[in-house]
Amino acid sequence: MKALRISIDQVRHVARLAMLELTDAEAEAYRGQLDRILEHIAELDGVDVTDVPPTFHPAAGACPLREDRVEPSLDRDEALRGAPRVEADGFAVPRVRS
């Protein structure tokens, strides 16, 4: 069996950053999946792109953009009318854990 590129400690670190609690089995499964992703990235690193011109956008043609115009915005009361909860003249949202 080949050595994996990512350690179980690195998987657990990424899980902590994403605020995920993983079982040992889940961590090991993600370790294998992340290793396959890293293998693919390493394979892409080997592709010779010296003669490939840089691109701004993969799709040909320009994106149609509308002219910037100042227009009246939505009235505050009208915007808040559909909100489940309003607090201090704004949308009340759940606190984000840190």
A tleap script that builds the chain and sets N, CA, C and O, in Angstrom:
source leaprc.protein.ff14SB
mol = sequence {
  NMET LYS ALA LEU ARG ILE SER ILE ASP GLN
  VAL ARG HIE VAL ALA ARG LEU ALA MET LEU
  GLU LEU THR ASP ALA GLU ALA GLU ALA TYR
  ARG GLY GLN LEU ASP ARG ILE LEU GLU HIE
  ILE ALA GLU LEU ASP GLY VAL ASP VAL THR
  ASP VAL PRO PRO THR PHE HIE PRO ALA ALA
  GLY ALA CYS PRO LEU ARG GLU ASP ARG VAL
  GLU PRO SER LEU ASP ARG ASP GLU ALA LEU
  ARG GLY ALA PRO ARG VAL GLU ALA ASP GLY
  PHE ALA VAL PRO ARG VAL ARG CSER
}
set mol.1.N position { 0.845 -1.199 0.000 }
set mol.1.CA position { 0.000 0.000 0.000 }
set mol.1.C position { 0.880 1.248 0.000 }
set mol.1.O position { 1.849 1.331 0.755 }
set mol.2.N position { 0.546 2.197 -0.832 }
set mol.2.CA position { 1.338 3.422 -0.923 }
set mol.2.C position { 1.027 4.348 0.255 }
set mol.2.O position { -0.047 4.292 0.854 }
set mol.3.N position { 2.001 5.195 0.560 }
set mol.3.CA position { 1.817 6.157 1.647 }
set mol.3.C position { 0.877 7.268 1.187 }
set mol.3.O position { 0.961 7.734 0.051 }
set mol.4.N position { -0.004 7.681 2.066 }
set mol.4.CA position { -0.925 8.770 1.742 }
set mol.4.C position { -0.211 10.103 1.904 }
set mol.4.O position { 0.690 10.245 2.730 }
set mol.5.N position { -0.629 11.078 1.101 }
set mol.5.CA position { -0.011 12.411 1.121 }
set mol.5.C position { -0.483 13.252 2.302 }
set mol.5.O position { 0.170 14.230 2.667 }
set mol.6.N position { -1.596 12.882 2.893 }
set mol.6.CA position { -2.186 13.700 3.956 }
set mol.6.C position { -2.315 12.859 5.224 }
set mol.6.O position { -2.718 11.697 5.176 }
set mol.7.N position { -1.974 13.452 6.334 }
set mol.7.CA position { -2.034 12.723 7.606 }
set mol.7.C position { -3.415 12.863 8.228 }
set mol.7.O position { -4.182 13.759 7.877 }
set mol.8.N position { -3.714 11.975 9.146 }
set mol.8.CA position { -4.995 12.032 9.855 }
set mol.8.C position { -5.065 13.315 10.690 }
set mol.8.O position { -6.146 13.870 10.886 }
set mol.9.N position { -3.906 13.786 11.183 }
set mol.9.CA position { -3.887 15.050 11.942 }
set mol.9.C position { -4.253 16.235 11.043 }
set mol.9.O position { -4.933 17.163 11.481 }
set mol.10.N position { -3.809 16.200 9.807 }
set mol.10.CA position { -4.156 17.273 8.871 }
set mol.10.C position { -5.647 17.241 8.549 }
set mol.10.O position { -6.280 18.290 8.429 }
set mol.11.N position { -6.208 16.044 8.408 }
set mol.11.CA position { -7.650 15.921 8.161 }
set mol.11.C position { -8.415 16.491 9.342 }
set mol.11.O position { -9.370 17.246 9.158 }
set mol.12.N position { -8.007 16.141 10.547 }
set mol.12.CA position { -8.693 16.648 11.748 }
set mol.12.C position { -8.545 18.164 11.865 }
set mol.12.O position { -9.471 18.844 12.308 }
set mol.13.N position { -7.383 18.698 11.471 }
set mol.13.CA position { -7.175 20.150 11.501 }
set mol.13.C position { -8.142 20.857 10.544 }
set mol.13.O position { -8.769 21.852 10.908 }
set mol.14.N position { -8.255 20.337 9.330 }
set mol.14.CA position { -9.186 20.918 8.354 }
set mol.14.C position { -10.619 20.803 8.871 }
set mol.14.O position { -11.414 21.729 8.704 }
set mol.15.N position { -10.949 19.685 9.489 }
set mol.15.CA position { -12.292 19.502 10.041 }
set mol.15.C position { -12.568 20.531 11.139 }
set mol.15.O position { -13.664 21.086 11.210 }
set mol.16.N position { -11.579 20.783 11.986 }
set mol.16.CA position { -11.755 21.808 13.037 }
set mol.16.C position { -11.979 23.183 12.418 }
set mol.16.O position { -12.838 23.936 12.878 }
set mol.17.N position { -11.210 23.519 11.373 }
set mol.17.CA position { -11.383 24.811 10.700 }
set mol.17.C position { -12.784 24.944 10.112 }
set mol.17.O position { -13.353 26.035 10.080 }
set mol.18.N position { -13.334 23.821 9.644 }
set mol.18.CA position { -14.674 23.818 9.053 }
set mol.18.C position { -15.751 23.582 10.107 }
set mol.18.O position { -16.932 23.461 9.784 }
set mol.19.N position { -15.332 23.518 11.372 }
set mol.19.CA position { -16.257 23.287 12.495 }
set mol.19.C position { -17.028 21.981 12.313 }
set mol.19.O position { -18.238 21.926 12.535 }
set mol.20.N position { -16.316 20.939 11.909 }
set mol.20.CA position { -16.921 19.625 11.731 }
set mol.20.C position { -16.399 18.678 12.805 }
set mol.20.O position { -15.214 18.691 13.140 }
set mol.21.N position { -17.281 17.872 13.328 }
set mol.21.CA position { -16.882 16.821 14.248 }
set mol.21.C position { -16.913 15.513 13.470 }
set mol.21.O position { -17.960 15.113 12.961 }
set mol.22.N position { -15.769 14.848 13.379 }
set mol.22.CA position { -15.676 13.620 12.611 }
set mol.22.C position { -15.399 12.436 13.523 }
set mol.22.O position { -14.639 12.544 14.486 }
set mol.23.N position { -16.018 11.314 13.214 }
set mol.23.CA position { -15.654 10.080 13.883 }
set mol.23.C position { -14.331 9.612 13.286 }
set mol.23.O position { -13.882 10.135 12.266 }
set mol.24.N position { -13.707 8.617 13.933 }
set mol.24.CA position { -12.458 8.084 13.398 }
set mol.24.C position { -12.671 7.510 11.999 }
set mol.24.O position { -11.827 7.684 11.120 }
set mol.25.N position { -13.796 6.826 11.793 }
set mol.25.CA position { -14.086 6.236 10.481 }
set mol.25.C position { -14.279 7.321 9.428 }
set mol.25.O position { -13.793 7.186 8.305 }
set mol.26.N position { -14.986 8.400 9.779 }
set mol.26.CA position { -15.197 9.495 8.831 }
set mol.26.C position { -13.873 10.173 8.485 }
set mol.26.O position { -13.614 10.483 7.322 }
set mol.27.N position { -13.036 10.402 9.497 }
set mol.27.CA position { -11.743 11.048 9.266 }
set mol.27.C position { -10.895 10.203 8.323 }
set mol.27.O position { -10.232 10.736 7.433 }
set mol.28.N position { -10.915 8.892 8.515 }
set mol.28.CA position { -10.133 8.011 7.645 }
set mol.28.C position { -10.695 8.009 6.215 }
set mol.28.O position { -9.935 7.980 5.247 }
set mol.29.N position { -12.020 8.039 6.090 }
set mol.29.CA position { -12.640 8.082 4.759 }
set mol.29.C position { -12.283 9.392 4.051 }
set mol.29.O position { -11.943 9.383 2.868 }
set mol.30.N position { -12.358 10.509 4.766 }
set mol.30.CA position { -12.006 11.793 4.166 }
set mol.30.C position { -10.522 11.840 3.825 }
set mol.30.O position { -10.126 12.468 2.844 }
set mol.31.N position { -9.709 11.182 4.629 }
set mol.31.CA position { -8.272 11.137 4.350 }
set mol.31.C position { -8.032 10.513 2.980 }
set mol.31.O position { -7.238 11.028 2.193 }
set mol.32.N position { -8.708 9.416 2.694 }
set mol.32.CA position { -8.560 8.773 1.387 }
set mol.32.C position { -9.057 9.658 0.262 }
set mol.32.O position { -8.420 9.745 -0.788 }
set mol.33.N position { -10.195 10.319 0.470 }
set mol.33.CA position { -10.750 11.193 -0.565 }
set mol.33.C position { -9.836 12.390 -0.827 }
set mol.33.O position { -9.588 12.752 -1.978 }
set mol.34.N position { -9.337 13.000 0.251 }
set mol.34.CA position { -8.443 14.148 0.092 }
set mol.34.C position { -7.140 13.726 -0.574 }
set mol.34.O position { -6.571 14.480 -1.363 }
set mol.35.N position { -6.668 12.529 -0.261 }
set mol.35.CA position { -5.452 12.044 -0.890 }
set mol.35.C position { -5.641 11.890 -2.405 }
set mol.35.O position { -4.747 12.222 -3.183 }
set mol.36.N position { -6.803 11.386 -2.814 }
set mol.36.CA position { -7.067 11.255 -4.250 }
set mol.36.C position { -7.120 12.630 -4.922 }
set mol.36.O position { -6.664 12.787 -6.055 }
set mol.37.N position { -7.668 13.607 -4.233 }
set mol.37.CA position { -7.701 14.978 -4.772 }
set mol.37.C position { -6.279 15.504 -4.931 }
set mol.37.O position { -5.942 16.087 -5.961 }
set mol.38.N position { -5.446 15.299 -3.913 }
set mol.38.CA position { -4.058 15.762 -3.987 }
set mol.38.C position { -3.284 15.048 -5.094 }
set mol.38.O position { -2.432 15.654 -5.743 }
set mol.39.N position { -3.577 13.761 -5.314 }
set mol.39.CA position { -2.957 13.029 -6.420 }
set mol.39.C position { -3.326 13.670 -7.755 }
set mol.39.O position { -2.482 13.832 -8.636 }
set mol.40.N position { -4.584 14.027 -7.888 }
set mol.40.CA position { -5.048 14.643 -9.139 }
set mol.40.C position { -4.370 15.995 -9.352 }
set mol.40.O position { -3.955 16.310 -10.468 }
set mol.41.N position { -4.256 16.783 -8.309 }
set mol.41.CA position { -3.593 18.088 -8.412 }
set mol.41.C position { -2.133 17.902 -8.808 }
set mol.41.O position { -1.611 18.653 -9.631 }
set mol.42.N position { -1.467 16.893 -8.218 }
set mol.42.CA position { -0.071 16.624 -8.569 }
set mol.42.C position { 0.038 16.231 -10.044 }
set mol.42.O position { 1.001 16.598 -10.716 }
set mol.43.N position { -0.939 15.493 -10.539 }
set mol.43.CA position { -0.951 15.113 -11.950 }
set mol.43.C position { -1.105 16.358 -12.830 }
set mol.43.O position { -0.446 16.476 -13.863 }
set mol.44.N position { -1.969 17.277 -12.420 }
set mol.44.CA position { -2.153 18.517 -13.184 }
set mol.44.C position { -0.894 19.379 -13.156 }
set mol.44.O position { -0.599 20.084 -14.121 }
set mol.45.N position { -0.150 19.323 -12.046 }
set mol.45.CA position { 1.098 20.088 -11.964 }
set mol.45.C position { 2.087 19.645 -13.029 }
set mol.45.O position { 2.946 20.428 -13.435 }
set mol.46.N position { 1.981 18.401 -13.490 }
set mol.46.CA position { 2.903 17.881 -14.487 }
set mol.46.C position { 2.546 18.233 -15.916 }
set mol.46.O position { 3.309 17.912 -16.827 }
set mol.47.N position { 1.425 18.875 -16.144 }
set mol.47.CA position { 0.992 19.225 -17.499 }
set mol.47.C position { 1.804 20.417 -18.002 }
set mol.47.O position { 1.921 21.437 -17.323 }
set mol.48.N position { 2.363 20.270 -19.206 }
set mol.48.CA position { 3.155 21.346 -19.812 }
set mol.48.C position { 2.223 22.389 -20.418 }
set mol.48.O position { 1.488 22.096 -21.361 }
set mol.49.N position { 2.252 23.578 -19.890 }
set mol.49.CA position { 1.392 24.662 -20.376 }
set mol.49.C position { 2.217 25.847 -20.892 }
set mol.49.O position { 1.721 26.971 -20.970 }
set mol.50.N position { 3.467 25.586 -21.238 }
set mol.50.CA position { 4.337 26.694 -21.655 }
set mol.50.C position { 3.825 27.395 -22.913 }
set mol.50.O position { 4.023 28.601 -23.059 }
set mol.51.N position { 3.172 26.671 -23.825 }
set mol.51.CA position { 2.678 27.295 -25.057 }
set mol.51.C position { 1.201 27.665 -24.991 }
set mol.51.O position { 0.603 28.022 -26.006 }
set mol.52.N position { 0.622 27.583 -23.821 }
set mol.52.CA position { -0.798 27.917 -23.664 }
set mol.52.C position { -0.895 29.367 -23.207 }
set mol.52.O position { -0.395 29.707 -22.135 }
set mol.53.N position { -1.530 30.228 -24.001 }
set mol.53.CA position { -1.631 31.639 -23.593 }
set mol.53.C position { -2.559 31.779 -22.387 }
set mol.53.O position { -3.528 31.032 -22.256 }
set mol.54.N position { -2.265 32.727 -21.515 }
set mol.54.CA position { -3.156 32.954 -20.370 }
set mol.54.C position { -4.526 33.418 -20.850 }
set mol.54.O position { -4.641 34.116 -21.857 }
set mol.55.N position { -5.537 33.030 -20.133 }
set mol.55.CA position { -6.896 33.412 -20.510 }
set mol.55.C position { -7.532 34.203 -19.381 }
set mol.55.O position { -7.245 33.985 -18.204 }
set mol.56.N position { -8.392 35.115 -19.763 }
set mol.56.CA position { -9.129 35.892 -18.775 }
set mol.56.C position { -10.379 35.144 -18.370 }
set mol.56.O position { -10.760 35.144 -17.200 }
set mol.57.N position { -11.020 34.504 -19.337 }
set mol.57.CA position { -12.269 33.800 -19.081 }
set mol.57.C position { -12.343 32.614 -20.029 }
set mol.57.O position { -12.009 32.747 -21.206 }
set mol.58.N position { -12.771 31.462 -19.544 }
set mol.58.CA position { -12.791 30.287 -20.416 }
set mol.58.C position { -13.817 30.361 -21.541 }
set mol.58.O position { -13.683 29.646 -22.534 }
set mol.59.N position { -14.826 31.196 -21.413 }
set mol.59.CA position { -15.846 31.313 -22.460 }
set mol.59.C position { -15.470 32.438 -23.421 }
set mol.59.O position { -15.013 33.505 -23.011 }
set mol.60.N position { -15.670 32.174 -24.687 }
set mol.60.CA position { -15.357 33.192 -25.688 }
set mol.60.C position { -16.392 34.310 -25.642 }
set mol.60.O position { -17.551 34.089 -25.289 }
set mol.61.N position { -15.962 35.490 -25.997 }
set mol.61.CA position { -16.888 36.620 -26.062 }
set mol.61.C position { -16.929 37.395 -24.760 }
set mol.61.O position { -16.476 36.929 -23.715 }
set mol.62.N position { -17.473 38.564 -24.856 }
set mol.62.CA position { -17.571 39.429 -23.685 }
set mol.62.C position { -18.896 39.193 -22.980 }
set mol.62.O position { -19.888 38.807 -23.598 }
set mol.63.N position { -18.894 39.426 -21.704 }
set mol.63.CA position { -20.128 39.323 -20.929 }
set mol.63.C position { -20.942 40.600 -21.151 }
set mol.63.O position { -20.419 41.703 -20.989 }
set mol.64.N position { -22.195 40.458 -21.514 }
set mol.64.CA position { -23.010 41.668 -21.699 }
set mol.64.C position { -23.298 42.300 -20.342 }
set mol.64.O position { -23.822 41.645 -19.441 }
set mol.65.N position { -22.963 43.536 -20.209 }
set mol.65.CA position { -23.197 44.265 -18.961 }
set mol.65.C position { -24.145 45.413 -19.232 }
set mol.65.O position { -24.115 46.033 -20.296 }
set mol.66.N position { -24.981 45.681 -18.257 }
set mol.66.CA position { -25.886 46.820 -18.408 }
set mol.66.C position { -25.161 48.077 -17.943 }
set mol.66.O position { -24.191 48.008 -17.187 }
set mol.67.N position { -25.631 49.190 -18.391 }
set mol.67.CA position { -25.075 50.475 -17.978 }
set mol.67.C position { -25.400 50.706 -16.504 }
set mol.67.O position { -26.512 50.419 -16.061 }
set mol.68.N position { -24.438 51.222 -15.747 }
set mol.68.CA position { -24.696 51.558 -14.351 }
set mol.68.C position { -25.611 52.768 -14.282 }
set mol.68.O position { -25.335 53.805 -14.885 }
set mol.69.N position { -26.699 52.628 -13.544 }
set mol.69.CA position { -27.657 53.722 -13.385 }
set mol.69.C position { -28.055 53.814 -11.921 }
set mol.69.O position { -28.202 52.802 -11.235 }
set mol.70.N position { -28.223 55.020 -11.466 }
set mol.70.CA position { -28.747 55.239 -10.124 }
set mol.70.C position { -30.255 55.125 -10.201 }
set mol.70.O position { -30.909 55.834 -10.966 }
set mol.71.N position { -30.800 54.218 -9.395 }
set mol.71.CA position { -32.244 54.012 -9.376 }
set mol.71.C position { -32.718 53.993 -7.937 }
set mol.71.O position { -31.927 53.715 -7.035 }
set mol.72.N position { -33.982 54.279 -7.700 }
set mol.72.CA position { -34.480 54.244 -6.332 }
set mol.72.C position { -34.349 52.826 -5.756 }
set mol.72.O position { -34.629 51.836 -6.431 }
set mol.73.N position { -33.922 52.759 -4.510 }
set mol.73.CA position { -33.785 51.449 -3.874 }
set mol.73.C position { -35.091 51.063 -3.185 }
set mol.73.O position { -36.019 51.865 -3.081 }
set mol.74.N position { -35.140 49.835 -2.724 }
set mol.74.CA position { -36.314 49.314 -2.054 }
set mol.74.C position { -36.516 50.045 -0.728 }
set mol.74.O position { -35.553 50.270 0.006 }
set mol.75.N position { -37.729 50.409 -0.421 }
set mol.75.CA position { -38.051 51.053 0.840 }
set mol.75.C position { -37.751 50.099 1.998 }
set mol.75.O position { -38.041 48.907 1.901 }
set mol.76.N position { -37.174 50.606 3.091 }
set mol.76.CA position { -36.774 49.770 4.226 }
set mol.76.C position { -37.948 48.964 4.776 }
set mol.76.O position { -37.815 47.761 5.001 }
set mol.77.N position { -39.090 49.607 4.996 }
set mol.77.CA position { -40.250 48.892 5.536 }
set mol.77.C position { -40.705 47.783 4.599 }
set mol.77.O position { -41.098 46.705 5.046 }
set mol.78.N position { -40.649 48.052 3.297 }
set mol.78.CA position { -41.047 47.043 2.326 }
set mol.78.C position { -40.071 45.863 2.336 }
set mol.78.O position { -40.483 44.709 2.224 }
set mol.79.N position { -38.773 46.162 2.470 }
set mol.79.CA position { -37.763 45.105 2.495 }
set mol.79.C position { -37.905 44.242 3.739 }
set mol.79.O position { -37.744 43.023 3.672 }
set mol.80.N position { -38.206 44.864 4.874 }
set mol.80.CA position { -38.294 44.133 6.142 }
set mol.80.C position { -39.641 43.438 6.331 }
set mol.80.O position { -39.790 42.619 7.237 }
set mol.81.N position { -40.600 43.751 5.502 }
set mol.81.CA position { -41.941 43.197 5.652 }
set mol.81.C position { -41.933 41.664 5.592 }
set mol.81.O position { -42.693 41.023 6.317 }
set mol.82.N position { -41.112 41.082 4.766 }
set mol.82.CA position { -41.087 39.625 4.631 }
set mol.82.C position { -40.103 38.931 5.562 }
set mol.82.O position { -39.976 37.708 5.520 }
set mol.83.N position { -39.407 39.688 6.399 }
set mol.83.CA position { -38.407 39.089 7.290 }
set mol.83.C position { -39.073 38.321 8.430 }
set mol.83.O position { -40.063 38.788 8.993 }
set mol.84.N position { -38.539 37.147 8.775 }
set mol.84.CA position { -39.098 36.400 9.902 }
set mol.84.C position { -38.942 37.158 11.225 }
set mol.84.O position { -39.822 37.111 12.086 }
set mol.85.N position { -37.801 37.863 11.375 }
set mol.85.CA position { -37.558 38.645 12.598 }
set mol.85.C position { -36.845 39.941 12.219 }
set mol.85.O position { -35.957 39.955 11.367 }
set mol.86.N position { -37.253 41.020 12.869 }
set mol.86.CA position { -36.635 42.322 12.648 }
set mol.86.C position { -36.086 42.794 13.983 }
set mol.86.O position { -36.729 42.642 15.021 }
set mol.87.N position { -34.890 43.369 13.944 }
set mol.87.CA position { -34.259 43.872 15.162 }
set mol.87.C position { -33.470 45.127 14.813 }
set mol.87.O position { -32.669 45.109 13.879 }
set mol.88.N position { -33.679 46.203 15.540 }
set mol.88.CA position { -32.968 47.471 15.336 }
set mol.88.C position { -33.042 47.923 13.877 }
set mol.88.O position { -32.030 48.285 13.277 }
set mol.89.N position { -34.245 47.895 13.320 }
set mol.89.CA position { -34.483 48.329 11.942 }
set mol.89.C position { -33.681 47.542 10.909 }
set mol.89.O position { -33.313 48.087 9.869 }
set mol.90.N position { -33.405 46.253 11.187 }
set mol.90.CA position { -32.683 45.413 10.239 }
set mol.90.C position { -33.119 43.966 10.363 }
set mol.90.O position { -33.933 43.628 11.223 }
set mol.91.N position { -32.586 43.123 9.515 }
set mol.91.CA position { -32.882 41.702 9.561 }
set mol.91.C position { -32.205 41.085 10.777 }
set mol.91.O position { -31.009 41.289 10.984 }
set mol.92.N position { -32.941 40.340 11.578 }
set mol.92.CA position { -32.358 39.626 12.711 }
set mol.92.C position { -31.936 38.249 12.221 }
set mol.92.O position { -32.745 37.506 11.665 }
set mol.93.N position { -30.647 37.906 12.432 }
set mol.93.CA position { -30.119 36.626 11.995 }
set mol.93.C position { -29.487 35.918 13.189 }
set mol.93.O position { -29.112 36.571 14.162 }
set mol.94.N position { -29.363 34.587 13.131 }
set mol.94.CA position { -28.754 33.870 14.232 }
set mol.94.C position { -27.280 34.276 14.408 }
set mol.94.O position { -26.587 34.604 13.445 }
set mol.95.N position { -26.836 34.243 15.644 }
set mol.95.CA position { -25.441 34.572 15.950 }
set mol.95.C position { -24.531 33.513 15.329 }
set mol.95.O position { -24.864 32.327 15.329 }
set mol.96.N position { -23.387 33.939 14.803 }
set mol.96.CA position { -22.421 33.029 14.202 }
set mol.96.C position { -21.440 32.597 15.286 }
set mol.96.O position { -20.839 33.426 15.969 }
set mol.97.N position { -21.290 31.265 15.432 }
set mol.97.CA position { -20.334 30.754 16.420 }
set mol.97.C position { -18.923 30.970 15.922 }
set mol.97.O position { -18.660 30.915 14.720 }
set mol.98.N position { -18.010 31.217 16.856 }
set mol.98.CA position { -16.602 31.347 16.466 }
set mol.98.C position { -15.760 30.339 17.200 }
set mol.98.O position { -14.546 30.291 17.007 }
savepdb mol mol.pdb
quit
